[in-house]
Amino acid sequence: MSNQLIIFDTTLRDGEQSPGASMTRDEKVRIAKALEKMHVDVIEAGFPIASEGDFAAVKAVADAIKDSTICGLARALDKDIDRVGEALKGANSARIHTFIATSPIHMKMKLRMEPDAVLEQAVHAVKRARKYTDNVEFSPEDAGRSDFDFLCRILEAVIDAGATTVNIPDTVGYNVPQQFGSLIGNLIERVPNSDKVVFSVHCHNDLGLAVANSLSAVMNGARQVECTINGLGERAGNASLEEIVMAVSTRQDVFDCTVDHLDKTQIVPCSRLVSNITGFTVQPNKAIVGVNAFAHESGIHQDGVLKNRETYEIMRAEDVGWSANRMVLGKHSGRNAFRTRLTELGVTFESEEDLNAAFVRFKDLADKKHEIFDDDLQAIVTETNLEAENERVKLVGLKVCSETGETPNAVITLNVDGEEKQGTSDGGGPVDAAFKAIETVMNSGTELQLYSVSNITSGTDSQGEVTVRLQKNGSIVNGQGADTDIVIASAKAYINALNKVMEPIDRQHPQV
């Protein structure tokens, strides 16, 4: 059994299934480069059969990443597997991840197939995937509710067919730690050829047990964990990469495997990048990456930490990257310094026009705030990409009047498909007035589900980062905006969401 725990990140695939968390091709490449910088072993880049956009994104990640293995997901269907094989042609190291449901309820109600037919299709899928790569992963979907004997049969068969990793997913987050750990241990013991593969786990967080279940599996012999940055994912999310990694790293007295190959100082920067791109903010008390994760309010705690930090700290904030958000640029910095720092952050531009657009935003921001941090730069790039992707509606100007005792009023000027339009409205506050003014122009018919504000960096001149979630006809989108003026940031976020509503993304989303 290997002493190294393989970290399989599925932020770009399963994490993207969070409602409204869709990422563009360039955003996926940015996150993939951050994961590569962390030395993540496997990056699941997407589900190529879902859409042309997903195929292009997986291909772009495969072409851009050199050190990590790039994985694509496929149902146990020839067309899916062939599509993944095509998308991964440019990868230095490629993996095909194929799956089929094995629980009685899924086989009967969803697949409408008998168990023997499911087994036969699984074997066929693995053999077809082997035509493209010798690195093939198989997952029995809803394994946590599958019949144990059938699970043993199908795993033995796919291993004989050439699978090199078998992944046991708790697809609906139904399992509890002792039960799930025992399942993994029993499978390794009962499946005759289990020594020929790496056992992996993929846990969902519906009962808040994804990390606990994953770690229990590791203690029972699993040597790969599938997880996401910030625990991002559909419904309650997935097992959190940062929690898995730091639990194994911190408790070496308990775990007989290591994650020493990972650069843990990249955890916080990667967390912030994913949050910035998706608009899903990290709760302050989130383990490892929350802003309060290493804060001490209690006087007794503060006194103990000052005398010896190990009294109340089991990890160092610096070890996970909390010191990485350093000042890098100011208003006198030039284009070359701007480009150089972004390259160090893993950001490159396809054209000089894209660089120029981002540099103009940088100069505008530098006039408003004295110190420019890495997180500010990432926000600039995200906003530049969002505008490039969604050009139908643009913010031209916004004037808001808010005075004690008076009703706030907003006047908005938008460019809609090349034509300038103006709207005005009163509101309960300046943000409400701005949103209503936008709607007098757009009349979108959307429902506002979420309005969230967070600061990108510290200080009163920090950029405010706003996330807006809109719903229309069952489709949910997130919009992001950033500015030192929180009302302008709010208008940018609302407009960004409206652009996504106007061009909805058509995708199939598998559950594994």
BELFEN-V691206 format. One record per residue. N is the residue number from 0. PSI is psi in whole degrees, 0 to 359 (none if undefined). NEAR is the number of other ideal C-beta (glycine too) atoms within 12 Angstrom. Layout:
n=<N,N>
psi=<PSI,PSI>
near=<NEAR,NEAR>
//
This chain:
n=<0,1,2,3,4,5,6,7,8,9,10,11,12,13,14,15,16,17,18,19,20,21,22,23,24,25,26,27,28,29,30,31,32,33,34,35,36,37,38,39,40,41,42,43,44,45,46,47,48,49,50,51,52,53,54,55,56,57,58,59,60,61,62,63,64,65,66,67,68,69,70,71,72,73,74,75,76,77,78,79,80,81,82,83,84,85,86,87,88,89,90,91,92,93,94,95,96,97,98,99,100,101,102,103,104,105,106,107,108,109,110,111,112,113,114,115,116,117,118,119,120,121,122,123,124,125,126,127,128,129,130,131,132,133,134,135,136,137,138,139,140,141,142,143,144,145,146,147,148,149,150,151,152,153,154,155,156,157,158,159,160,161,162,163,164,165,166,167,168,169,170,171,172,173,174,175,176,177,178,179,180,181,182,183,184,185,186,187,188,189,190,191,192,193,194,195,196,197,198,199,200,201,202,203,204,205,206,207,208,209,210,211,212,213,214,215,216,217,218,219,220,221,222,223,224,225,226,227,228,229,230,231,232,233,234,235,236,237,238,239,240,241,242,243,244,245,246,247,248,249,250,251,252,253,254,255,256,257,258,259,260,261,262,263,264,265,266,267,268,269,270,271,272,273,274,275,276,277,278,279,280,281,282,283,284,285,286,287,288,289,290,291,292,293,294,295,296,297,298,299,300,301,302,303,304,305,306,307,308,309,310,311,312,313,314,315,316,317,318,319,320,321,322,323,324,325,326,327,328,329,330,331,332,333,334,335,336,337,338,339,340,341,342,343,344,345,346,347,348,349,350,351,352,353,354,355,356,357,358,359,360,361,362,363,364,365,366,367,368,369,370,371,372,373,374,375,376,377,378,379,380,381,382,383,384,385,386,387,388,389,390,391,392,393,394,395,396,397,398,399,400,401,402,403,404,405,406,407,408,409,410,411,412,413,414,415,416,417,418,419,420,421,422,423,424,425,426,427,428,429,430,431,432,433,434,435,436,437,438,439,440,441,442,443,444,445,446,447,448,449,450,451,452,453,454,455,456,457,458,459,460,461,462,463,464,465,466,467,468,469,470,471,472,473,474,475,476,477,478,479,480,481,482,483,484,485,486,487,488,489,490,491,492,493,494,495,496,497,498,499,500,501,502,503,504,505,506,507,508,509,510,511>
psi=<133,148,351,130,122,126,116,109,127,28,320,345,290,324,325,347,354,131,122,1,15,140,149,170,312,324,321,320,319,315,319,320,324,321,322,321,331,350,33,137,309,133,113,109,344,193,84,329,344,319,167,324,318,319,313,323,316,317,318,318,316,322,330,331,131,331,329,154,133,130,143,146,142,137,168,56,142,315,323,312,318,323,320,315,320,317,329,10,324,1,138,321,120,149,138,128,109,151,158,148,143,354,150,317,322,317,320,311,326,305,330,48,150,155,318,324,323,314,316,319,323,315,316,318,316,317,322,320,326,342,338,327,152,7,93,131,138,137,127,103,139,38,328,339,17,156,131,315,319,323,317,317,312,325,317,319,317,331,316,329,346,5,139,343,133,126,128,103,141,78,323,13,38,335,164,158,308,317,313,319,319,322,313,313,318,323,315,323,321,326,119,324,27,338,353,357,166,129,132,160,150,102,137,161,28,327,13,22,13,314,316,317,318,315,324,321,319,319,344,16,351,140,14,137,129,128,175,156,132,11,21,146,172,152,241,2,187,177,138,123,312,325,320,309,313,332,313,319,319,326,59,348,347,319,137,33,168,164,33,340,345,143,95,343,349,0,308,313,321,320,315,324,313,318,318,318,318,338,5,103,154,129,143,324,18,132,141,307,358,149,338,5,330,21,145,114,320,135,321,317,315,316,318,317,322,325,318,114,335,352,323,2,122,351,159,134,323,331,337,6,15,342,2,344,64,158,136,330,163,188,341,359,144,179,321,318,322,312,318,314,321,324,320,331,1,15,125,161,141,336,164,330,319,318,316,319,317,323,323,317,321,314,320,318,320,334,339,327,142,320,125,122,168,319,326,318,317,321,322,314,317,314,322,316,320,318,322,324,328,96,4,322,128,147,122,314,154,128,124,131,121,121,143,128,356,154,124,145,142,140,120,141,123,150,113,111,41,357,130,133,150,143,156,149,151,167,170,340,176,322,316,318,320,316,318,326,320,318,334,334,314,327,56,338,20,162,126,118,333,137,117,138,136,160,139,316,185,167,154,342,12,150,139,135,122,137,130,133,123,149,138,124,41,350,133,131,152,144,144,148,149,141,158,340,115,332,319,318,321,317,319,317,318,318,320,319,320,321,322,324,322,337,73,149,126,110,149,139,108,155,126,none>
near=<19,21,16,22,41,41,48,48,53,53,50,52,49,46,45,46,37,36,29,35,41,41,45,36,34,32,40,43,37,40,56,47,38,45,47,34,30,38,28,46,37,46,54,57,53,50,38,43,32,32,23,18,29,39,32,24,39,48,32,34,47,41,24,32,39,18,22,36,39,49,51,50,52,46,37,43,24,21,18,33,38,25,34,48,33,24,41,40,21,21,34,21,22,37,45,51,53,50,50,41,39,45,31,21,20,31,29,17,12,20,26,12,21,14,27,15,20,36,34,21,34,45,30,25,41,42,26,32,43,27,19,31,34,19,34,42,46,53,49,50,38,37,43,41,28,36,22,26,17,30,38,29,28,43,42,28,33,44,31,24,31,31,43,32,44,47,47,53,53,48,40,29,33,25,36,21,27,18,23,39,30,24,39,45,25,23,39,31,17,20,33,17,23,30,17,20,36,37,44,47,51,53,53,43,35,24,23,20,33,44,39,29,45,49,35,34,48,45,28,30,33,45,38,45,51,53,53,48,51,41,43,47,43,29,22,24,39,48,52,45,52,49,42,47,50,36,33,37,30,26,21,16,10,14,30,19,32,22,36,17,22,35,26,38,26,35,46,39,38,49,49,43,45,44,41,45,47,43,45,37,32,35,21,16,14,29,28,38,40,27,26,17,29,30,17,19,13,12,11,13,18,16,14,16,22,15,13,11,20,13,16,21,24,21,28,21,28,18,27,37,35,29,16,32,29,21,22,25,32,21,18,13,24,16,19,13,21,35,25,18,30,34,17,22,36,29,36,22,25,18,13,13,13,24,26,17,25,37,29,20,35,38,23,24,38,30,16,25,32,21,27,39,33,34,39,46,45,45,44,41,43,44,42,35,32,41,30,26,27,31,20,22,36,30,40,24,20,37,25,32,22,22,11,7,6,14,19,27,25,37,28,40,26,34,21,26,16,12,14,17,24,21,31,25,30,23,28,16,24,32,35,26,33,47,42,32,37,47,28,23,34,31,14,32,15,30,20,30,20,25,28,30,26,32,28,40,32,17,19,14,23,29,42,34,41,40,37,40,33,38,23,23,13,12,26,29,41,43,48,50,46,46,33,30,28,32,34,31,40,42,47,45,45,46,46,43,44,38,39,37,33,26,20,24,31,13,25,20,27,38,31,45>
//
